[in-house]
Amino acid sequence: MEMNIAEIFEKSPLFAKGIWFLLLGMSFWSLTVATGKWWNLRKAQKETLKFAPEFSQFLEEDNLTEAINLAEGYKKSNVARVLGGALGEVKPLIMDGTITVSDINSVERAVERNMLVEIVSLKRGLAVIATVGSTAPFVGLLGTVVGIINAFSLMGSSGSSGINAIIVPIAEALIATGLGLGVAIPAVWFYNYFQTKIDNLTSEMTYVSKEMIDYLIRGVSGEFGRSRFTREFSTKAQAGSAPIAQ
């Protein structure tokens, strides 16, 4: 006997219907979170592709002011937010024309703080997808087990010992397992996809921030770094020097 899904649902007990609704709700929840996260990551990646080359170019040109303005202008790029937030914290320290080792340490700590915030933001919602992917098969299996128990109970109460008496109820019960797998498989795919994307974004944030730190380190050993050291050293030398008697 052939039955469509509507007929199977109509003949299913209340517990089985609850399992179906629970699995459909889990599927809708995970798909909603995954769609929103995919859209946000897509926009962030597009801005990062524009931001990273321009930012590197400004650093190569020793134009730190424009690099800071550029980082503050890209609001959706995770890489730009990390650098923009870090540079915004230490901007008064490094905009006076000289950069010291203390300034670089401040920038590194600011980058680390902002990167932690961004990584937490990127991972937000992954727990939902992971939970759906790991628990949906068990929820479906629960519905199947209860359905099989009901099928055997029905066979015992009816007094029929033929296998035909429980074939249809067992087939209906197995639908819950199939539905659970159908909900879990896309969720696992989405979780692995987003985890890979987040790892790539973390690598990009680390790479660009290290590039900026290298630029600042070169500045300490460069002209404006030496000028401060030379000025301080010359002042001390003049204060402690005395004419040599002939």
N, C-alpha and C positions, 0 to 999 in steps of 0.2 A: 504494500500500500504506500503510495506516495503522499507526502504531506509537505506543504510549504512552511516557511519560517513562522508565518502568522498563525497557522494552525497549531504548530508545535508550541509556540508561546502561549496560546490560549489554553491548551490542554495541560500545560506544565503547572506543578504545584506552586504555592506562594513563595516558598523558599527558593526554588529555581528561578522564578521571575526576579526575586531580589538579587540573586547572583548575576543575572543578565544585566540588570540596571546598574549594579555596582561596577561591573566590567566596562560597560559603556561609559559610565561617568569617569572611570579611571582613564579610559582612552581619550575622552574629550579633554580632560585635564592635562594629560601629558602632551597631546597635540597642540593645545593652546599655548602652553609654556614653550614648546619646541619652536612653534611658528614665530612667536615674539622674539625669542632668543636668536633665531636664524636671521630675522630681519634686522635686529640691532647689530649683530656681528657683521652682516653684509654692509651696512652703512659705515660701521667703524673701519672695516677693511678698505673700503673705497677711499675714505678720508686719509687713512694711514699711507696708502699708496701715493697720494699726493703730498702728504706732509713730509715723509721721511727724506726724499731726495732734496726738497727745498731746504729742510733743516740742515742736512749735511752740507749743502752748498754754502749756506750762511756761515757755518762753522769754518769751512775751508777758506772763506773770505775774511775771517776774523771779525765778522759782523754779529756780535753777540746780541746787540739790541734788537735787530730784526729777527734773530732766531727766537728770542723770548716773545716778541710780538706774534710771530708765526705760531708758536706753540699755544699761546693764549687764544688764538683765533679758531683753532680746530677743536670744537667742543665734543664731537662725537667719536673722535679717534682716541682709543685707549692709550696709545703711545704718546700722543700729544697731550693728553690730560695728565699723564705721569710727569712728563717733562715740564709742562706748563705749571702744574701745581708745585713742583719742586723749585723751579726757577722763580716762581712768584714768592715763595717763602724767603729765598736768599737773594732776591733781586737787589735790595738795598746794599747788600754786602759786595756784590760783584759789579755794580754799575758805577763805582767811583773811580774806575780806570785801573785799579790794581786788584790782583787776586792773590790770596795767600793760601798756604796749606790748610789753615783753619777754615777758610771759605770752601775749599774743595771738600773737606770732611763734612761740612754742613750740607753741601749739595748732595753728597752721597747718602747721608741719613735722610734727607728730604725725599730723594728718589726712592729709597727703600720703603719709606712710609706710604708714599703715594702708590707704589707698585702693589703693596699689600692690599690697599683699599681697592685698587682696580681688579686684582685677582679675585678678591671676595665678591665683587660686583659681577665679574664674568661667570663665576661659579654659581651665582644665585639662580635657583630653579633646577639645577642639575640633580639635586636630591629628589625632587619630585619625579623626574624622568627615571632615575635609577630605581626608586621605590616601585614605580609602576612596572618597570621591566623585570624586577626580581620577584614581585609578589603576584602579578596577574596570573601566571600559570598555576600557582597554588590556590588562588581563589577559584579558578576554573575547575581545578581538580577537586576542590571541596564540593562544588556543585555536582560533579560527576559521581563522587562517592555517595553523597546523599541520595542522588537519583537512583543509583544501583541498589542501595539499601531499600529504598521505597519499592523498586521493581521486584526484589525478592520477597519483600513483605506482602506485596500484592499477590504474588504467585502463591504464597503460603496461605493467605486468607481466602483465596478463591478455590484452593484445592487442586488447581491444575498443575501438573508436573511437566508439561511440554515446554520445550524451549521457545516455541512460538509465542507463549504468553508473556515473555519478558524481553523479546527482541526489540519491540518498539520502545518500551520505556528505557532500556539501556541505550538505544540509539539516541533518544532524546537527551539522556543524561550526558552522553559523550559530547554533545554540542557545546556544553559549558567548557570543557577542556579545550576544544578547538577555538572557542571565542577567547579564552584566556591566552592561548598562544598567539592568536591574531593581535591581541592588544600588546603583548609583551615584546614581540619581535621588533616592531617599529620603534618602541621605546628604547630597546637596547641599541638599535642602529643609531638613533638620535644621540644617545648618551656617548657612544664611542666617537661619533662625528664631532660633537661639541667639545669633548675632552681633547681631541686632536687639535681643534681650532684654538682652544684656550692655551694649549702648550705652545702652539706656533706664535700666538700673540704675546705670550710671556717671553719667548725667545726674542721677538722683535723689540719689546720694551727694554729687555736687558741689553740687547745689542746697541740700540740707539742711545740709551743712557750711558753705557760705557764709552761710546763715541764722544759724548758730551764731556764726560769726566776726563777722557784723554786730552780733549781740547783745553780744558782748564789746567790740567797738569802741564801741558806744553806752555801755557801762559805763565805759569809760575817760573819756569826756567827760561822764559822768553824775555822780550824787551821790557814789558811793563812789570814783570815779576822781578827782574834784575834791578829795575829803576828804584823800587822801594828798598830793596836790600842795600843797594849802593848808596842811596840817600841816607839811610839809617846808619850804615857803617861809616860814611864820611863824616856825619855829624858827631859820632862818638870819637872818631879818630881826631877830629879837630879839637874837640873838647879836652882830650887827654894828651895832646901833643905840646911840646915845648921847644923853643929854639935851641939848637945845639951850640954850646959855647965853643968858641975857637981858642 
